[in-house]
Amino acid sequence: MKLKSSTPSCMSRTAWNDLEGVSMPKDFITTQEWDLNDLKDLIKLAFDMKTHRLSSKYDESLKKKTLVLIFFNPSTRTRISFEVAMHELGGHSIFMPADKMWIGSQSESIKDTAKVISRYADVIAIRIFPNVTKWKLGASHSILTEFAKWADVPVINLEDDMFHPCQGLADMMTIKELKHSFKGKKLTLSWAYHPKPLPLSVPNSVLLNATRFGLDVMVTHPPDFDLSPDVIKQARENAIKSGGRLEFTTSLSEGYSDSDIIYAKSWGSLKYYGNPKEEKKIRQPHRQEWICNKKLIALSKPDSIFMHCLPVRRNVVVTDGVLDDPTHSKIYLQAENRLHLQKALLFHLLIEMRF
Ligand code: CP
């Protein structure tokens, strides 16, 4: 799909990595552009929202506030958790599948769409995967940032082709809840086989957040499945600043051994990005070996936690034995924390920042 841009190209208002250290942007497009202390405050607020979920502390705090959710792609967690978040805070949400909007049929520009919705709603949230922009790396992210450029209200990224900031930050909340601190904890971000090439948004966001919060990160993947050099460069800078570590290996045993947090995820190879036929030839051979199973988890610490953002293809990406083992698997808590974190984000953008 070619969306109608209002500017000569779909370039973002500014490159995502030019914004490091800028405090309190109006939008939530990446976590990297937010100040680290503000992200920590959001997590604190999310824990308070979680504690007070059944009390009236935050009731009606978003009264008369409206969230418009634009989805170019399917969702279970993101859509439902945002709708519940608005409901629990006394606000309202409107779900808009992009194919039911003029923008989805290419006839209305991003500028006009963003300006008009800003006259009705208090916050706009958008999901746009790489298939919408024909797997041109960064093109979906550019559309999202163009929305943010024209919108007069905050824009939240519900996952584009580069980043999934709500997932990335909620994952830090889950680690904090279960491991209490980040320092000295080893997080293994492990590639896993999946029958189709998947976006890099989740691994990018986990990597950037984990290095920023000071975890010792070990990324393990088969050769030719490296994450993008720009993201790795930023992650290295994050690790230096936070005092954490960042290492890469193509060995599963090295990756999993002595780990405190196992984060399994599949992603497509950048070598053949947008060329699924060629990409399949280098992904298929890893089908047997790169599945997260109990044998691999046994290499991690006895009290390690297993994480996956979901949805997951059971017994393809991760075995039932891992997913259903309550000692390690924290996938449902991880999904639940999306709600608390997003409530905190909405409250922060609309009340604390008074948008
Ligand atoms: N993890 C996540 O974003 O899930 P959905 O695709 O179901 O929203």
Residues whose N, C-alpha, C, O or C-beta is under 5 A from the ligand:
A	BS01	CP	P74 S75 T76 R77 T78 R79 C309 L310 P311
